[in-house]
Amino acid sequence: MAIPSNPSSVYLDAAGTVITDLTICFCPAPESPSSCEQCALDGRNWQRIEKDLFLHSAKQSAWLHVARIKETDLTADDLVLADIRVGELGDDPDKSWESRPGGIWIRRSTYAGDTQQAVTQLDVLFGSDAVDPRPQWDIMQQSLQLKTKSEVPIARLSILKGRPKAKPNGPRPALRANADGKFKILQISDTHMVTGVGICKDAIDGDGKALPESEADPLTVIFLGKILDEEKPDLVVAPLIERSIPWAAVFGNHDSEGDYALSREAQMSILEDLPFSHCQSGPEHVEGVGNYYLQILSPAPSQTPLSTLYLLDSHGQIPSKIHNPDYDPINQSQIDWFTSTSQALKKEHEKDSTHLSLTFLHIPIPEYGDRNLITRGGKRREPTEGPSFNSHFYDTLVQEGISALACGHDHVNDFCALLPQKQKDSTQNLSQLGPWLCYGGGGGIGGYCSYGRKRFHRRTRVWEIDTSTGGLRTWKRLEYSEEKVDELALVEGGEVVCPPAEADESKGLGSLLKNYVVS
């Protein structure tokens, strides 16, 4: 799996330009390419793609450079890049191919006024399994010919010819309930897909027997593909494109970790432009990237909102003397935005008692670790790992009447739970329930799925909203299982309900639903 380059480097001054040439320069590590003599290319038109083709694994670095010229400056005598190949040319009788480093061959032709026949953008993706989901981009199957270590993912060129098609003006196609009033969401957490194929170290088969180390990401694709085919969701909370299903995403703690990772802003810029994406950067004055909401509408042509989904950035790990690891809490600016947005939206459906709201984030808030939780339909198999500071976002969820909060992060926790709240009205001797706090469970083969010597199957969570009755149900899908697992009714008639105690199979770390001890 691969992530495209930072838009600030790939698209730098790319608008209205075409590529006229390319080359690869090699520099001794750790010398910066900006000070490397071999990268001191003549002219102002050369630009560097900010990716070391050796992925910082060698005693030298290698950088792809492209030469650009403004389309308005082109003359009929100028040559533009028309085609690229990598490897042997074979018996191609065309003598106009020019050799470049890395086994690259380019063919240039005079500019005929049609940019659709010219290469306008280039990128580098890594790994034999890399795909480029960006519209009109074409990734080359043949990798660059570089002397890299066998364990380093191969570098492959991805090419865009012509101008990207303009995005349609106006909002994205609306999310709508089906004719029966239902809307299904597949929550995929902790895929842990990486540059290359990744390694799985703790898998088990259908009988619980330990499996040897294997390539991870191809197995994750197969597992998730099977669930998508079985569930046929209306929305997926994870980036998915091939099946033409609308999707949205929230950032996790690993998404911007590492010295060479793209910033959250750069990643969101890419995600927003991908097909079927409902991702949004969110307000600039709110802490984090990707704080936004989606509304589920009635079947067309109605514009009536039936349910609301909130998605928040839960940030990442921070230095701390209190707890290790420790994480940023949900920020006050996020809480303020959430409150004002929720209250404004509630005015639109204040007479609709069946309108349900759900919230998705990655890192669990502190209440997931509360000892008073009423746990149903799953297990706590590891301690909750989240921020040590409690910003009391949970209180805001209660105040705004949110039905459920969904998170990931702790891969082998997969329960749903309620934290009883005392009524403010002392005349009522009752306990208020909600919102539900639910874990998605780890869905990626490349992420850990064990605790101590106990191994577990990967899993995902499904949510089904019944907008006609104000109902919310959830269940899980596991590896090697054809059946729904731990199906629960969480909300009925717009009110949070607690399933009977016999549905509770989770009493803490010592009680394990389906696990295997590997000696």
Solvent accessible surface area in square Angstrom, and as a share of the most:
residue,aa,sasa,rsa
1,M,69,0.31
2,A,8,0.06
3,I,93,0.47
4,P,5,0.03
5,S,2,0.01
6,N,44,0.23
7,P,23,0.14
8,S,76,0.49
9,S,14,0.09
10,V,1,0.01
11,Y,77,0.29
12,L,91,0.45
13,D,102,0.53
14,A,5,0.04
15,A,100,0.77
16,G,36,0.34
17,T,9,0.05
18,V,0,0.00
19,I,0,0.00
20,T,24,0.14
21,D,23,0.12
22,L,0,0.00
23,T,26,0.15
24,I,8,0.04
25,C,6,0.03
26,F,54,0.22
27,C,1,0.01
28,P,77,0.49
29,A,46,0.35
30,P,142,0.89
31,E,70,0.31
32,S,54,0.35
33,P,17,0.11
34,S,89,0.58
35,S,77,0.50
36,C,5,0.03
37,E,156,0.70
38,Q,111,0.49
39,C,14,0.08
40,A,77,0.59
41,L,53,0.26
42,D,126,0.65
43,G,63,0.61
44,R,238,0.87
45,N,78,0.40
46,W,66,0.23
47,Q,30,0.13
48,R,62,0.23
49,I,4,0.02
50,E,86,0.38
51,K,30,0.13
52,D,4,0.02
53,L,1,0.01
54,F,3,0.01
55,L,57,0.29
56,H,83,0.37
57,S,37,0.24
58,A,38,0.29
59,K,185,0.79
60,Q,76,0.34
61,S,9,0.06
62,A,0,0.00
63,W,20,0.07
64,L,0,0.00
65,H,6,0.03
66,V,1,0.01
67,A,8,0.06
68,R,9,0.03
69,I,43,0.22
70,K,125,0.53
71,E,53,0.24
72,T,126,0.73
73,D,85,0.44
74,L,20,0.10
75,T,77,0.45
76,A,79,0.61
77,D,125,0.65
78,D,43,0.22
79,L,78,0.39
80,V,6,0.03
81,L,0,0.00
82,A,9,0.07
83,D,39,0.20
84,I,6,0.03
85,R,94,0.34
86,V,14,0.08
87,G,8,0.07
88,E,165,0.74
89,L,39,0.19
90,G,63,0.61
91,D,145,0.75
92,D,38,0.20
93,P,114,0.71
94,D,56,0.29
95,K,185,0.79
96,S,53,0.34
97,W,22,0.08
98,E,50,0.22
99,S,70,0.45
100,R,47,0.17
101,P,52,0.33
102,G,11,0.10
103,G,21,0.20
104,I,0,0.00
105,W,73,0.25
106,I,0,0.00
107,R,69,0.25
108,R,62,0.23
109,S,42,0.27
110,T,79,0.46
111,Y,33,0.12
112,A,100,0.77
113,G,52,0.50
114,D,63,0.32
115,T,15,0.09
116,Q,91,0.40
117,Q,121,0.54
118,A,1,0.01
119,V,1,0.00
120,T,0,0.00
121,Q,13,0.06
122,L,1,0.01
123,D,0,0.00
124,V,0,0.00
125,L,1,0.00
126,F,10,0.04
127,G,2,0.02
128,S,83,0.54
129,D,44,0.23
130,A,4,0.03
131,V,83,0.47
132,D,19,0.10
133,P,41,0.26
134,R,17,0.06
135,P,70,0.44
136,Q,69,0.31
137,W,27,0.09
138,D,97,0.50
139,I,23,0.12
140,M,33,0.15
141,Q,146,0.65
142,Q,87,0.39
143,S,20,0.13
144,L,10,0.05
145,Q,97,0.43
146,L,31,0.16
147,K,199,0.84
148,T,47,0.27
149,K,111,0.47
150,S,119,0.77
151,E,129,0.58
152,V,14,0.08
153,P,32,0.20
154,I,66,0.33
155,A,5,0.04
156,R,6,0.02
157,L,0,0.00
158,S,0,0.00
159,I,22,0.11
160,L,1,0.00
161,K,80,0.34
162,G,0,0.00
163,R,66,0.24
164,P,71,0.45
165,K,165,0.70
166,A,98,0.76
167,K,133,0.57
168,P,122,0.77
169,N,154,0.79
170,G,61,0.58
171,P,132,0.83
172,R,90,0.33
173,P,115,0.72
174,A,50,0.39
175,L,9,0.04
176,R,62,0.22
177,A,5,0.04
178,N,67,0.34
179,A,108,0.84
180,D,90,0.47
181,G,9,0.09
182,K,72,0.31
183,F,3,0.01
184,K,37,0.16
185,I,0,0.00
186,L,0,0.00
187,Q,7,0.03
188,I,13,0.06
189,S,9,0.06
190,D,17,0.09
191,T,35,0.20
192,H,55,0.25
193,M,55,0.25
194,V,70,0.40
195,T,63,0.37
196,G,6,0.06
197,V,33,0.19
198,G,17,0.17
199,I,91,0.46
200,C,2,0.01
201,K,137,0.58
202,D,16,0.08
203,A,11,0.09
204,I,2,0.01
205,D,34,0.18
206,G,33,0.31
207,D,112,0.58
208,G,9,0.08
209,K,137,0.58
210,A,49,0.38
211,L,67,0.33
212,P,108,0.68
213,E,114,0.51
214,S,40,0.26
215,E,96,0.43
216,A,0,0.00
217,D,1,0.01
218,P,48,0.30
219,L,75,0.37
220,T,0,0.00
221,V,88,0.51
222,I,118,0.60
223,F,18,0.07
224,L,11,0.05
225,G,10,0.09
226,K,83,0.35
227,I,4,0.02
228,L,6,0.03
229,D,74,0.38
230,E,62,0.28
231,E,7,0.03
232,K,151,0.64
233,P,9,0.06
234,D,34,0.17
235,L,1,0.00
236,V,0,0.00
237,V,10,0.06
238,A,10,0.08
239,P,66,0.42
240,L,43,0.21
241,I,39,0.20
242,E,158,0.71
243,R,97,0.35
244,S,66,0.42
245,I,22,0.11
246,P,42,0.26
247,W,0,0.00
248,A,0,0.00
249,A,9,0.07
250,V,33,0.19
251,F,10,0.04
252,G,7,0.07
253,N,7,0.03
254,H,98,0.44
255,D,57,0.30
256,S,43,0.28
257,E,74,0.33
258,G,63,0.61
259,D,134,0.70
260,Y,151,0.57
261,A,45,0.35
262,L,30,0.15
263,S,51,0.33
264,R,29,0.11
265,E,112,0.50
266,A,9,0.07
267,Q,23,0.10
268,M,1,0.01
269,S,47,0.30
270,I,16,0.08
271,L,23,0.11
272,E,46,0.21
273,D,71,0.37
274,L,14,0.07
275,P,39,0.25
276,F,90,0.38
277,S,4,0.02
278,H,17,0.07
279,C,0,0.00
280,Q,64,0.28
281,S,46,0.30
282,G,27,0.26
283,P,41,0.25
284,E,180,0.81
285,H,144,0.64
286,V,5,0.03
287,E,90,0.40
288,G,27,0.26
289,V,16,0.09
290,G,2,0.02
291,N,1,0.01
292,Y,4,0.02
293,Y,78,0.30
294,L,11,0.06
295,Q,42,0.19
296,I,0,0.00
297,L,20,0.10
298,S,16,0.10
299,P,59,0.37
300,A,73,0.56
301,P,125,0.79
302,S,40,0.26
303,Q,123,0.55
304,T,71,0.42
305,P,19,0.12
306,L,30,0.15
307,S,0,0.00
308,T,1,0.00
309,L,1,0.00
310,Y,4,0.01
311,L,2,0.01
312,L,0,0.00
313,D,1,0.01
314,S,3,0.02
315,H,19,0.08
316,G,16,0.15
317,Q,96,0.43
318,I,57,0.29
319,P,137,0.86
320,S,41,0.26
321,K,212,0.90
322,I,146,0.74
323,H,89,0.40
324,N,131,0.67
325,P,36,0.22
326,D,6,0.03
327,Y,6,0.02
328,D,56,0.29
329,P,27,0.17
330,I,8,0.04
331,N,55,0.28
332,Q,104,0.46
333,S,33,0.21
334,Q,0,0.00
335,I,14,0.07
336,D,77,0.40
337,W,27,0.09
338,F,0,0.00
339,T,28,0.16
340,S,65,0.42
341,T,20,0.11
342,S,2,0.01
343,Q,81,0.36
344,A,57,0.44
345,L,12,0.06
346,K,71,0.30
347,K,148,0.63
348,E,109,0.49
349,H,24,0.11
350,E,128,0.57
351,K,195,0.83
352,D,49,0.25
353,S,91,0.58
354,T,36,0.21
355,H,22,0.10
356,L,4,0.02
357,S,14,0.09
358,L,1,0.01
359,T,0,0.00
360,F,2,0.01
361,L,5,0.02
362,H,22,0.10
363,I,4,0.02
364,P,0,0.00
365,I,7,0.03
366,P,40,0.25
367,E,17,0.08
368,Y,0,0.00
369,G,37,0.35
370,D,46,0.24
371,R,238,0.87
372,N,107,0.55
373,L,24,0.12
374,I,48,0.24
375,T,18,0.11
376,R,21,0.08
377,G,4,0.04
378,G,1,0.01
379,K,7,0.03
380,R,38,0.14
381,R,4,0.01
382,E,15,0.07
383,P,71,0.45
384,T,32,0.18
385,E,54,0.24
386,G,11,0.11
387,P,13,0.08
388,S,50,0.32
389,F,133,0.55
390,N,45,0.23
391,S,24,0.16
392,H,101,0.45
393,F,3,0.01
394,Y,2,0.01
395,D,73,0.38
396,T,13,0.07
397,L,0,0.00
398,V,31,0.18
399,Q,110,0.49
400,E,8,0.03
401,G,56,0.53
402,I,5,0.03
403,S,6,0.04
404,A,1,0.01
405,L,0,0.00
406,A,2,0.01
407,C,0,0.00
408,G,2,0.02
409,H,14,0.06
410,D,3,0.01
411,H,6,0.03
412,V,2,0.01
413,N,0,0.00
414,D,0,0.00
415,F,1,0.00
416,C,0,0.00
417,A,0,0.00
418,L,0,0.00
419,L,17,0.09
420,P,51,0.32
421,Q,42,0.19
422,K,188,0.80
423,Q,60,0.27
424,K,205,0.87
425,D,63,0.33
426,S,108,0.70
427,T,118,0.68
428,Q,83,0.37
429,N,151,0.77
430,L,119,0.59
431,S,74,0.47
432,Q,66,0.29
433,L,51,0.26
434,G,5,0.05
435,P,1,0.00
436,W,0,0.00
437,L,0,0.00
438,C,0,0.00
439,Y,0,0.00
440,G,0,0.00
441,G,1,0.01
442,G,2,0.02
443,G,0,0.00
444,G,2,0.02
445,I,5,0.03
446,G,25,0.24
447,G,4,0.04
448,Y,91,0.35
449,C,1,0.00
450,S,27,0.17
451,Y,93,0.35
452,G,73,0.71
453,R,149,0.54
454,K,70,0.30
455,R,40,0.15
456,F,2,0.01
457,H,1,0.01
458,R,2,0.01
459,R,2,0.01
460,T,0,0.00
461,R,0,0.00
462,V,0,0.00
463,W,0,0.00
464,E,31,0.14
465,I,1,0.00
466,D,26,0.13
467,T,10,0.06
468,S,76,0.49
469,T,77,0.45
470,G,0,0.00
471,G,11,0.10
472,L,0,0.00
473,R,99,0.36
474,T,0,0.00
475,W,4,0.01
476,K,0,0.00
477,R,24,0.09
478,L,11,0.05
479,E,23,0.10
480,Y,116,0.44
481,S,26,0.17
482,E,111,0.50
483,E,123,0.55
484,K,89,0.38
485,V,30,0.17
486,D,32,0.17
487,E,72,0.32
488,L,8,0.04
489,A,20,0.16
490,L,0,0.00
491,V,2,0.01
492,E,98,0.44
493,G,49,0.48
494,G,22,0.21
495,E,121,0.54
496,V,33,0.19
497,V,44,0.25
498,C,47,0.28
499,P,17,0.11
500,P,84,0.53
501,A,71,0.55
502,E,141,0.63
503,A,33,0.26
504,D,19,0.10
505,E,79,0.36
506,S,5,0.03
507,K,161,0.68
508,G,21,0.20
509,L,79,0.39
510,G,81,0.78
511,S,35,0.23
512,L,44,0.22
513,L,63,0.32
514,K,77,0.33
515,N,36,0.19
516,Y,54,0.20
517,V,87,0.50
518,V,35,0.20
519,S,138,0.89
